[in-house]
Amino acid sequence: MVYFFSKPCKILFMSSPSISRSQPSSLERGEFGERLRTERIAQGYSLADLAQRLDITKGYLSRLELGKAKPALEMIDRIAKVLNIDPGSFQVLAGYLPTDVKQILYRHPVEASEMLRETFGEYEVNRKSTEQGGNGQQPVVRTAELEHTVTNRKNLYEVVHGDCFDWLDHRAPGSVHAVVTDPPYGLKEYTPEEKQKLRRGRGGVWRIPPTLDGYTRNPLPRFTVLTTEDKTELQDFFVQWATKIFRVLVPGGHVFVATNPLVSHLVYIALEEMGFEKRGEIIRLVQTLRGGDRPKNAHKEFENVTVMPRSSWEPWGLFRKPCEGRVQDNLRKWKTGGLRRLSEEQPFSDVIKSSPTRGSERDIAPHPSLKPQAFMRQIVRAALPLGEGVVLDPFMGGGATIAAACAVGYHSIGIESDLEYYQMAAQAIPQLATLQN
């Protein structure tokens, strides 16, 4: 039997600003300057270097960073171009309204004002924690940290405890607009036997790394132990899965599937054989502890030898169900066919700098394959080009995809067959969704 579990966010409105200013305060100028300084340092520019690129004096740039001068719009555009960032946020921090925002306010003065006040007021989020026996209250937070809790977005997701194959068989055709998922690879690592070994911390397909310099490293599945038979079963599994996914996706719907350089070809072949178009790969640049080891039991004898390269990237296969006609026609009818841009000037990129999942996220959802929200929100946002539709994660795990969808305001469905991970995700999603990147 498949169980549906929906967990809306409960919001109490605390206060809302009623007066707007046409001129920025010294605090707002300081926020612009702090953001400018942060971006400059992050990209490796000294004051002198950036001033030279902008063709201004070092002293004027210093005054901007200290909040002692207000930049002109033309200067903001130049800064954004040099730093390769969206000028919109800089304009707002400097006290300007971007043109598109002005147009929205002019066209919808009442509705837009209400939404802004509701969205950027202070809310108190109440959540019951029956497992901990507490009152479940969390501290007051700014709505800027709760992008998914805008009015009328209280029921963005549902999570399902059940087998995704069964669920897909009963799902209506053409009712999902994108799939973002990290499947079980080798299938062995998430069998009951292997999960029991993982939770015991001993043996099996899971590589349990030793404690190093006082830090306990996360377990990793060892794909090098897969036999020819295991790989054949893996490919057969993905052929069946791709067939079911193809049926429920609308034309032009994209599939983002996390994989591994050792087995990605098996997954990609299966998806293409079932009719999906390969649209490329998303490269998550992340340093891991996979690979880079010397020969086992012969470290000293071959100290200058590495058996496999140290992994510094993670591939995500990108596939699309064929469109009906031209992309523009498909976008009009199905709201799919492309990927959402980062901004008017900047398209979505297939290389994303990332980092291992933060400890604070693993504390919330200690799933062995949990992906970081900073990365997941980028690919989930890109999956719906017009921001409309339903994102599906048929292998939900710790709930990272669903939390990311919630954070960017998308409707989503997550499916998980393991009861422990399902309960973990149900608890973790509201917390992960409110984390700041």
N, C-alpha and C positions, 0 to 999 in steps of 0.2 A: 504494500500500500504506500502511496506517496502522500506525504504530509506537507502542507503549505504553512509557512510561518512568516508573518509580516510584522515588522517592528517599526511603526512610525515614530518620528521624533516629536516629543511633547515640548511645547514652547510657551512660556509665559512672557508677555510683553512687559518690560520694566520701565523704560523711558524712551522718549524720542525727541530729537532736536526739532525746534519749531522755527528757528531763525537761520537764514543763510547769509553769508557775507560775500560781497563782490571782491574784496581785497583779502589776500592771505594774511594770516597772523604771523608773528615772528616764529611761533611754533611750527606752522605749516611750512614756512620757508626753511626752517631747520630740518624738517622731514625731507624736503627736496634735497637739501645739501647732504644730509646723511645718506640718502639713497644714492646720490651721485658719487659720494666718496666710496661707498661700499662697492658699487659697480666698477669704479676706477681701479681700486685695489684688487678686486677679484680678477680683473683682466690684465693685471701686471703693469699698469701705467703709473709712473710717478706724476706728481703735479706738473713738472716741467714737460714731460712727454705729452701728456694729454693737452696741455695748453698749446703746445706747438702744433699738434694735430688740428686743434680747433681754431688756430690762428688768433689766439687771445693771449693776454699777459698771465703769467703765473699768479700774480696778485689778484686779478679779477676772478680767476678760477677758485682761488682760496676763499675769497669773499662769498662766492656761490655756495661752496661747501659748508661755510660757517653760518649760512643763513643771513648774511649781511647785505645781500643784493638779490634782486628779483630778475631772473633771466627773461629775455624777450622770447616770443614763440619761435622766432627764427633760430635763436641760440639753442633752444630745447631740441629742435629738429636736427641741428648739427650735432649736438651731443649724442642724440639717439642713433644717428647714422654711424658715427664713429664707434660707439659702443655696441652697435648692432642689436638694439633693443627697441621695443614698441614705445613710441613717444607719448602715447596716450596717458600712461600712468605718470610719467614725468610732468606732463601738462597739468594734470589734476593736482599733484603735489605742489606745484608752483602757483596754484590758484587759478588756473585756466580751465575752461570746459571744452573738451574736444567737440568738433563740429557736429559729429553724429549724435553726441549726447544732447547738445543744444537742440537739434532737430526733434529728438524724442520728447524733450521737455516742452517745446513749442506745440507739438502736435497732440500731446497727451498731458497737459499741465496738471490735472487733478490726479489721474491714475499714477503717473510717474512720480509725483511728489509723495503720494501715499506709500508707494512701493519703496522709495528711497528711505523714507522715515522708518518704515517697518523693518526694512532690510538692515539698515545701518544703525539702528538703536541698540540697546543692550537687552539681551534676553537671559533668562535663567532656564537652563535645561535640567529637567527632572527625570531621573531614570531609576526604576526600582531595581535593587540588587538583592533579590531574595536569597541567592546563593551565599552572599556575604552577611546577610542578616542586618544590613544597615538601612538607613533611611533613603539611600539611593540618590541624595542630592549632590549635584556638582556645582562648582563655583560659577558665578556670573561670567559670561564670556561675550565677546563682541561678535556680531553676526558676520563680520569679515572673516571670522574663523569658521563659520558655519554656512558655507555657500549653499549647502543642500537644504537648508531649513527656511527658504523663502516661502512666503505665504502661498498656499495651494500646492506645495511640494512635500506634504507630510507623509505621503504613501508612495515613495519612489521605488521601493523594491520589495521583493519577496524571496525568501530562501526556502529551498525544498530539500527534505531528507528523502532520498530515493535514488534509484539507478537512472542515470541520464538517458540510457538507451530506451528504457520504458517510458520515461517522460517525453522524450522526443517522438516516440511512436504515437502518443496521444495528443501532441501539440498540433494545432491547426497549421496547415501549410501557409507559407508566406506571412508569418506572424512575428518574426524576429528580424531585426535590422542590422545586427552586428554580433559577432562572437569574439570575445577576448578571453583566452584561457591558457592555463599551464597544465597540460595533461600529465597523467602518470606515465612515465617512460619505462620500457621494459616490462611494464605491468607487474613485474615481480615485486617492486619496491613497496607497493601498496596492497599486496595480498595480506590477509590476516596474519599469516605466519611471519612475514617480513616486518609488518608494523609492530608486532609483538616484540621482535628482536630490537627494533628501533627504540621502542619505549623502555626496554630493559637496558639499552645502551650496549648491547653485545651482539656481534656476529651478523651474518646475513649479507644481503646485497648493499646494505648501508655501511659506508665507511665512517666510523666514529673516530674523529681525530683526537689525538691526545691533548691535554691541557698544555698551552705554550705560553711561557712568560706570565703565568697567572691568569690567562684568559682561556675559557673553554670554547673551542671552535664548534661551529654547527656541523651536524652530520651531512654527508653527501652520498647520493646513490652512485654506485660504481658501474657505469655503463660498459666498462671494458670486460666485465665478467659475463656479458650476455652471449649465449651460444647462438649458432646459426638457427636453431629451432626457435629460440627466444625472439630473434629478429624477424623471422617469418610470422610468428604470432603477433608481433608488434605491428607489422605492416597490415596484416589481415584485420586487426582491431581497428586501425585507422581507416581502412577502406569502409568498414561497416559504419563507423562513426561519421565519416564524411558524407556517406549516402543519406544518413538521417539529418545531418546538419543542412545539407543542400536542400532538402524538402522544406524545412521550416523557415529558411532564409528568404527574404524578398529578393527580387532581382537587383543586382548591384550591391548586395550586402557584403561586407568585408569580414574576413576571419583573421584575427591575430592569434597565432599559436606559438607559445614559448617552446623552445626545443634546445638541443645540444648538438655541437658540431659532429659528434660521433654517430648520431642517429637521425639527424634532421632529414637526410635524403630519403629515408624510409617513409617519413611522414609526408614529405612534399610529393613524392611519387603517388602515394595513396590519394591525396587531395586532388591532384591533377587528373588522375585516372577517373575520378568520380565527377569530373566536369568543371572543377574550379579553375580559374585563371590565376597563375602565379603573378603577383604584382610587385614582387621584390622581397627584401628582408629588412627588418628593423634591427639595427645593431645596437644593443645595449652595452656600452663600454663600462665594464665593471671588473675590478681586480678581485679574483677569488683565490682560494687555496687549492683549486683543482689543478693537477699536473705540476710539472716542475720538479718532480722527485728524482733522485738518483736511483740506480738499480737496487731493487730490494735485496737486503742481506749482502750487498757488495758496495756499500757507500764509499768506503775508504779506498777500495781498489779502483773504482771508477768515479772519483770525486769530481771530475770535470765533464761528466756525462749526465744529461737529462733524458729520461725515458720518453716523456711527452712534454710539449711546451706548456708553460704556465698559462692558464686560461685568463684572458683579459677582456673577453667579450662574451655576450650571450645572444644567439640569433633568435629572432621572432619571425617566423614565416608569415608573409602577408599574401592572402588570397582573396579573390572576389568571385561571387556568383555572377555569371555573365549578365550584362544589362539588357534591358528591352530597348533596342534601338540605340540612339545616341545617348551619351552621358547626360546631356542637358534634359532630354526627354525623361530619362530614368529619374533624375533628381526631382523633376516636377511631379511625377506620378508616385514614386516610391520613397523619395527623400534620401536616396542612397546612390552610390556610384562613384563617389569621390571621397576625399579625406578633408577634414576641417582644417583650415589654415590657422597658423598661430596668430596672424594679423593680416591686414591688407597687403603689407609689404613682404611678409615672411611666410613661406609655405611650411607645411609639416615636413620634417627632415627624417631620413632613414638612419641617422646616427644620433644617438642620445647618450650624453654623458650621464653616468649614474654612479651609485655607490652601493655597497651592501646594505641590506635592510637594517635600519637603526634599532638599537637595543630597546628603545621605548616602544617601537611597534611590535617587536617580538615579545615584549612583556605582555602586550595586549592580546596578541594572537601567536602563541608559540608553535606555529606550524613549520615543519622543516623546509618547506618551499615557499615561504611568504616573500612576496615581492614588495619593494618599497613604494609607498604612496607617491613620492615625488616622481617616480618613473611611471607608475600605473595611471596616474591622472592624465599624463600626457598622451598615452596611447588610447586610453578610453575616450578622452575628449575628441581625438582625431577620428574615431571610429564612426561617428555620426556627423556627416558633413554639414547638415543644417541644424544639428542639435536636437533632432526629433527622432523618436523611435524607441526600441527596446534593445538593450545590450544583454546578451546571455553569456554566463560562464557555467558550462556544464560540469566542470571539475573545480568547484568553488574553493575547496581547501579551507584556508583561514579567512577567506572573505575579502581579500585585497581588491579584486576587480569590482565587487559590489560596492565596497566603501569608496573606491575611486569614482564610480559612476554617481554615487550619492553626492560626493563632494562637488562634482561639476554639474549637478542638477539633471542627470539622466535617469530614466526609468531602467530598471535592470532586474534580472532573475538569476539566482544562483542555485546550483544543484550539487549536493554532496551525499555520497552513499555511506560514508563512515559517520556513525552517530556521534562519536567524540569530536571529530572535526566540524561536523554540522553545528553542534552546540557551541563549540568555540567560536565559529563564524557568527552565529546569531548574537552572541554577546559582544564580539569584537567590532562588528561593522559600524555601529553608531560612534564608537570611540575612534576608530581609525579615520572615519569620515571627517571628524572635527579637527584632526591634527593639522598644524600648519606645516607647509613644506619647508 
